[in-house]
Amino acid sequence: MASRFGAIGFEVRDRREYGALLRRLYGLGRAEPVGGGAVRVVWTGAGGTRVELEIDAKGALTYVLPCLVPRGTPVPVRGIAAAPDGTAHVELLDGEGGEMLCPLPVELIDRAELRALGRREAGAPTEGHLRLSALAERIELHADAAAYDAAQGDRRPRFAPNFLVPSGLFRPDDAGPEWRPTAHALFAGEVVAAERAENEVGGGVFHRLRVRTLGGIEVDVAAADAQLPHDPAPGQWVEGAFFTTGSLGLTMP
């Protein structure tokens, strides 16, 4: 299973290398205030890679988010709510004012904007449009939908070729009282765009895919080169486990 940083071309083998990488990105990034004395430092790179570091008023690192900046078609959402740990929960809709396709936990690129809007008298928005992206923790590539279906063999239950399951909402049987939902999902879908990119800081090669899944939802996916047997192409099919991120397109008040 690939790490989140590995999915966008960073090789991090231990805590020492992780700390060194964060210090380097801090030096290369752009700093911006996000309220309450906190500062967000953002590094962006080739292929739409992004790493966000949030530092509180005391100078402590409180949040790190590696992600892929999404470019796909926005999905109508409602029920936008941020959990105390910052993870957002939304309901994906099948169209404007439509029915819910499924709930989804997601780490937002604009989480600080959502938090700041929540402090205002009007409050944070509960409806909007979400562009989705994901980092592949496990991913499999198939020639097409039929090949994916055949690869399931005798597995029960069988999944549709374009399923989306918000796995981060499922509480494990052995979870303790501290358990919280996480921004994870299982999904499969058609590759509608693919490109190969190299991380100019980490040096790793990764693939940026656009995957069309449940209800025509588009997700921009980053996958490390080592995770895939060959370069993906439009018309092929992917299935896997993903860390879900996204943007509501919010601006800081």
Secondary structure, DSSP 4 states (H G I P E B T S, - for coil): ---TTGGGT----SHHHHHHHHHHHHHHSEEEEEETTEEEEEEE-GGGEEEEEEE-TTS-EEEEEEEE---S--EEEEEEEE-TTS-EEEEEESSTT--EEEEEEEEETTHHHHHHHHTSTT---SEEEEEEEEEEEEEEEESSHHHHHHHTTT-SSPPPTT-EE-GGGPPPTT--TT----SEEEEEEEEEEEEEEE-TTT--EEEEEEEE-GGG-EEEEEEEGGGSSS---TT-EEEEEEEEEEE------
